[in-house]
Amino acid sequence: MNIIILGPQGSGKGTQARLLSEKLGLYYFETGSFLREISLKNEKVRNLLVQGKLVPDEETSSYIQAYLEGKEKYDNIIFDGFPRTVVQYNFFKDWLKGKNARIDIVIVLKISQEESLRRLGARRQDPTTGKIYNLITDPPPQEVDKSRLVQREDDKPEAIRQRLTWYQDLVVPLIEEMKKDVKVVEIDGERPIEVVFKDILGILGK
Ligand code: AMP
């Protein structure tokens, strides 16, 4: 089964994707961190990421295709943050078809713009472990020294605005497009992590 999880920044899709991958034994493909890895060696990608801009469709698609082909992995994947545009989706759909695979379900976590801004402003990363926390919804355990946590470059206000803009302009129309040929389930993402997770499991019949 291939699952796509989408939602505005701060909707908790990364958290839910990780929980689902653990529970269902799915391979977790996290587009943001995959591209951050590429950005270490590619200055153009790095500049786009820091500004909160999308990496061009063709580039993103071919990086992902090459990566999955290298692993020969086409099924039992949870895709967090890909596809994010109609162009990426059309490419992806055709590519999967060629591998005898498909998208089984799309989960969209819905949160308001205000909540998205509130959560992203509270997001912190542990520079040593890479673990992401949220001071409001998912605070670090007591043993973690909060003063050590840093804010991701693209969680700063200007980049957040950029990311919310392309969500509205590109991802929202994509969700409508996907509804034409895949099961798309929209879920209220403003509830606690475990409540949202239970809801998703129910939808998946697990
Ligand atoms: P995320 O961690 O999912 O918020 O993604 C971090 C950043 O990676 C985004 O702000 C974009 O710059 C880039 N990115 C993530 N997913 C995609 C995608 N599907 N297409 C192009 N760029 C992306």
Boltz pocket constraint, residues with backbone or C-beta under 6 A from the ligand:
constraints:
  - pocket:
      binder: B
      contacts: [[A, 9], [A, 31], [A, 32], [A, 33], [A, 35], [A, 36], [A, 48], [A, 49], [A, 52], [A, 53], [A, 54], [A, 55], [A, 56], [A, 60], [A, 80], [A, 81], [A, 82], [A, 83], [A, 84], [A, 85], [A, 88], [A, 154], [A, 163]]
      max_distance: 6.0
